[in-house]
Amino acid sequence: MTATQTKTVVIDADAHVIETERTWDYLEPSEEKFRPQIIQSASDPNVRYWLIDGKIAGLRTAATSDEQFVKNSKAALRNISVDAAARKMEDIDLRLDHMTELGIDIEILHNSLWIEQVTRRPDIEVALCRSWNRWLADIWREGKGRLRWTCVVPTLDIDAAKEEVRFSKQNGAVGVCMQPYSGELMMFDPQFFPIYALAEELDLPVIVHIANGNPDFVEILRTRFTDGGGFAAFRVPTVLACFDLLRNDVAEQFPMLRWGFVETSAQWVPWVMNEIARRNGERYSAQYNPFVTKNIYVTTQTDDDHEYLIHKMGEDRLMIGTDYGHADPSSELDAIAIFRHGDLDDAQKNKILATNPARLYGL
């Protein structure tokens, strides 16, 4: 490396923490009654659930052994195997060493639990969000600048949500995580605008990780599309939320706010762009399209058609992530290395690996 060259800081735009019993050690004494409990599935020893307020809530958690992760990797034809101590943040140095091995300088950590609705009670939601955010703040402090995160906010109590956003900004957070649907409301309901206004003021992007916080919607999709896995229940609602943002005027109301849509791949972007163009009477190109004008970023996967995507939407709004810690269709620990060996030129690769996620997350 010459004196005029600088190292590319590779950013994994989609990594995860796996909630454990320790996540809830930050509850106040008066909130201990809200502590989530883990229950085992009677039919599958590899599946556990969080019991919150007497109900199964949030995304189920896997009790997967390291050996099972290796088997899952072979079945998926992708590397998704992560040591338990690293994925659960029980050994942060181990996590950092693994990141270095994978060619990752910085991970953006997202939650796992809030991919579904956690509770309908504001007091419980406030307590759990507060504990989770303080857990991540401690992880950030131990992470040597390499572990950044997006905060969870209690959308049932907007004042408390704003308090969590302020705390999180001061403690290493680089985004505010929102569900496409939160209870009966879509994320662009005016009820949530105070959160967006504060995020804009604090230079924090709003990150829409695949999720669905409407339990009735999730149940319908699960029962009617039993073979769809999370595609119908979580990926599709996230794409719908992006479509809505492209059609409504929320981005114009918060013109400095950045938006990120994570873990949906990016193959849908040209389709959505075409739909928006037809409805708006517009002609879009790689140089002029709503993802640029509305400040929207999207994560891609290694098997997306990147040349086609760049032809349609340009190269300034794409990122890539590994889904570190999960074992699902989005997970690919070697995503960075695989992408580096792809057909794009070095300048395009550097934008997707470093420049774009740094711009989105304000790094």
VEXBA-421723 format. One line per 10 residues: number of its first residue (from 1); for each residue x, z, y of C-alpha. Coordinates in steps of 0.001 Angstrom, whole numbers. Layout:
NUM	X/Z/Y  ... $
//
This chain:
1	0/0/0  1469/-1003/3359  1341/1051/6520  -1492/-1114/7835  -3619/-724/4714  -5998/2155/4160  -7362/3409/887  -10962/2502/87  -12944/5733/-237  -15296/4969/-3116 $
11	-18680/6654/-2801  -21019/7136/-5741  -24340/6778/-3910  -26380/8209/-6798  -25122/11238/-8719  -26960/14326/-9896  -26905/18017/-10421  -28757/19430/-13418  -30656/22565/-12495  -29834/25657/-14558 $
21	-30810/29307/-14448  -28039/29785/-11869  -29873/27469/-9456  -32396/30244/-8849  -29901/33065/-8284  -30317/32481/-4539  -33946/33607/-4502  -34726/36555/-2267  -35697/39798/-4077  -39298/39286/-2989 $
31	-39212/35783/-4495  -37942/36735/-7959  -41502/36528/-9245  -41292/32782/-8592  -38153/32280/-10718  -38622/29243/-12997  -38345/29886/-16713  -37146/27476/-19399  -39327/26842/-22427  -38400/24823/-25495 $
41	-40432/21880/-26743  -41999/22731/-30096  -41693/19141/-31292  -38269/18138/-29955  -35327/20574/-29840  -33547/18315/-27336  -36259/18739/-24694  -36913/21745/-22500  -39323/22297/-19639  -39359/24382/-16499 $
51	-42266/26828/-16346  -43191/27470/-12720  -46145/29628/-11716  -47365/29591/-15315  -47364/25773/-15500  -44962/23158/-16794  -43637/21549/-13628  -41015/19175/-12350  -39046/16752/-14476  -38343/17964/-17975 $
61	-34739/18946/-18633  -32702/17864/-21611  -30997/20416/-23823  -28722/17622/-24948  -25445/18545/-26614  -22190/16785/-25808  -22381/15178/-29260  -25868/13856/-28520  -24637/12336/-25241  -22000/10417/-27195 $
71	-24679/9141/-29580  -26895/8183/-26635  -24023/6215/-25102  -23583/4198/-28270  -27309/3502/-28483  -27508/2446/-24812  -24330/331/-24957  -23217/2121/-21777  -21071/5165/-21145  -23363/8051/-20145 $
81	-21464/10897/-21814  -20700/13845/-19514  -19305/17240/-20450  -22004/19907/-20104  -19886/22090/-17828  -19389/19157/-15437  -22973/17940/-15305  -24306/21495/-14832  -21686/22327/-12171  -20382/25207/-14254 $
91	-16815/23878/-13853  -16442/22076/-10544  -12759/21310/-11038  -13687/19567/-14297  -16284/17550/-12411  -13767/16547/-9746  -11198/15556/-12356  -13799/13407/-14114  -14698/11737/-10823  -11043/10863/-10283 $
101	-10879/9424/-13788  -13932/7267/-12999  -12481/6030/-9701  -14928/8013/-7537  -13768/9778/-4373  -17094/11212/-3211  -20354/11815/-5059  -23723/12070/-3316  -25625/14675/-5324  -29391/14441/-5769 $
111	-31735/16834/-7492  -33235/16349/-10942  -36216/18726/-10816  -38088/17252/-7847  -38509/13844/-9450  -41986/15209/-10192  -44115/17703/-8296  -42777/21228/-8664  -45703/23296/-7377  -48883/23108/-5327 $
121	-48191/26491/-3680  -46348/26477/-334  -44774/29919/-832  -43268/28941/-4183  -42091/25577/-2888  -40351/27199/79  -38596/29731/-2173  -37391/27152/-4700  -36209/24660/-2070  -34330/27403/-233 $
131	-32598/28556/-3420  -31714/25001/-4492  -30244/24130/-1095  -28094/27268/-1050  -26849/26475/-4547  -25788/23035/-3351  -24191/24513/-236  -21954/26633/-2479  -21145/23602/-4649  -20154/21705/-1500 $
141	-17885/24548/-390  -16115/24458/-3755  -16018/20667/-3926  -12996/20005/-1662  -14992/17582/477  -15870/15360/-2480  -19339/16707/-3345  -21961/15920/-704  -25689/16244/-1227  -29250/15509/-131 $
151	-31473/18494/553  -34914/19193/-886  -37618/20178/1592  -40894/22081/1147  -43324/19456/2401  -46222/21912/2028  -44751/23939/4918  -43335/21676/7625  -41808/24480/9714  -39964/25778/6649 $
161	-38929/22209/5817  -37315/21863/9232  -35439/25128/8711  -34067/23778/5432  -32985/20530/7066  -31065/22448/9751  -29401/24745/7199  -28492/21830/4969  -26932/19801/7791  -24646/22741/8549 $
171	-23672/23122/4892  -22548/19730/3676  -25825/17822/3225  -25796/14127/4122  -29465/13301/3640  -33031/14545/3348  -34628/13717/-2  -38295/12689/101  -40661/11713/-2705  -42576/8420/-2319 $
181	-45747/10412/-2961  -45937/14119/-2166  -49141/15539/-3562  -51987/13386/-2292  -49976/11975/608  -47610/9039/754  -44313/9813/2441  -45286/7940/5615  -48224/10202/6423  -47848/11495/10011 $
191	-47764/15035/8602  -44132/14375/7656  -43064/12878/10983  -41584/16164/12296  -39156/16069/9356  -38157/12515/10212  -37774/13325/13894  -35417/16191/13073  -33478/14098/10555  -33012/11441/13228 $
201	-31864/14066/15740  -29324/15495/13263  -28099/12053/12138  -29320/12579/8562  -30833/9667/6624  -34043/9956/4629  -33281/9266/981  -36016/8168/-1409  -34692/8769/-4891  -37004/7539/-7660 $
211	-39745/10123/-7944  -43482/10649/-7915  -44844/13915/-6560  -48477/13080/-7319  -49208/14601/-10757  -52472/12689/-11215  -50722/9379/-10528  -47934/10296/-12962  -50431/11273/-15661  -52380/8023/-15362 $
221	-49224/5944/-15634  -47891/7948/-18551  -51083/7748/-20586  -51829/4085/-19904  -48243/2825/-20055  -46824/4972/-22803  -43922/2602/-23483  -42962/2283/-19850  -40885/5440/-19620  -40101/6168/-15990 $
231	-40483/2548/-14891  -44163/2780/-13980  -44270/6460/-13057  -41154/6644/-10875  -39468/3310/-10151  -42563/1380/-9139  -43835/4036/-6655  -40396/4039/-5027  -40537/265/-4555  -44071/641/-3169 $
241	-42783/3143/-633  -40121/682/506  -42728/-2071/764  -44849/249/2911  -41904/1065/5181  -41261/-2639/5637  -44895/-3191/6607  -45628/-160/8790  -44104/870/12140  -42481/4133/11055 $
251	-38962/2705/11294  -39749/1618/14842  -41006/5118/15699  -37640/6525/14548  -35295/3688/15502  -32036/5553/14833  -33115/6870/11427  -31515/5376/8315  -33410/5011/5032  -32051/4839/1488 $
261	-33865/3836/-1705  -31948/5036/-4736  -32003/4292/-8474  -34486/1443/-8572  -31860/-1288/-9036  -32110/-4016/-6377  -33513/-7026/-8219  -36898/-6419/-6613  -35571/-6822/-3060  -35923/-10646/-2802 $
271	-39455/-10441/-4215  -40477/-7790/-1676  -38762/-9690/1141  -40762/-12789/242  -44017/-10812/153  -43288/-9296/3569  -42307/-12675/5012  -45578/-14260/3894  -47631/-11410/5346  -45698/-11308/8623 $
281	-45376/-15047/9082  -41583/-14676/9137  -38621/-16572/7710  -35926/-14242/6452  -32299/-14921/5625  -29203/-12961/4675  -28445/-12676/8397  -31980/-11788/9499  -34142/-9651/7256  -36125/-6404/7508 $
291	-33628/-4373/5460  -31167/-4868/8299  -33574/-4565/11215  -35249/-1447/9769  -31992/187/8661  -32820/299/4935  -30200/632/2195  -30699/95/-1556  -28602/991/-4591  -27808/-1751/-7062 $
301	-26790/-1685/-10731  -23952/-3490/-12501  -26312/-5931/-14220  -28125/-6980/-11040  -27443/-10524/-9854  -25257/-9607/-6892  -24526/-13135/-5723  -28257/-13851/-5548  -28944/-10558/-3785  -26264/-11204/-1175 $
311	-27565/-14747/-689  -31009/-13295/56  -30302/-10041/1944  -26617/-10091/2841  -24014/-7548/1806  -24481/-4836/4441  -27286/-2814/2861  -26252/-2600/-813  -24609/393/-2516  -23934/1387/-6110 $
321	-24233/4622/-8095  -23575/5972/-11577  -26585/8305/-11991  -23937/10819/-13114  -25382/13600/-15269  -28478/11799/-16490  -29054/9893/-19722  -31625/7253/-18816  -31783/3479/-18132  -30120/3954/-14728 $
331	-27102/5865/-16032  -23717/4160/-16274  -20646/6298/-15720  -18333/3264/-15664  -20407/1490/-13005  -17619/1623/-10420  -14978/118/-12698  -17375/-2520/-14044  -18436/-3497/-10533  -14816/-3740/-9395 $
341	-14194/-6364/-12090  -17233/-8426/-11086  -17313/-11844/-9419  -17742/-10792/-5789  -14776/-10995/-3457  -12856/-7853/-2475  -14438/-7593/967  -17941/-7652/-504  -17008/-5105/-3158  -15529/-2749/-573 $
351	-18690/-2898/1493  -20864/-1945/-1492  -18455/692/-2826  -17457/2287/460  -18561/916/3835  -22303/772/3252  -22785/4185/1612  -20498/5741/4247  -22702/4248/6973  -25936/5357/5310 $
361	-24795/8919/4604  -22937/9308/7882  -19538/9905/6276 $
//
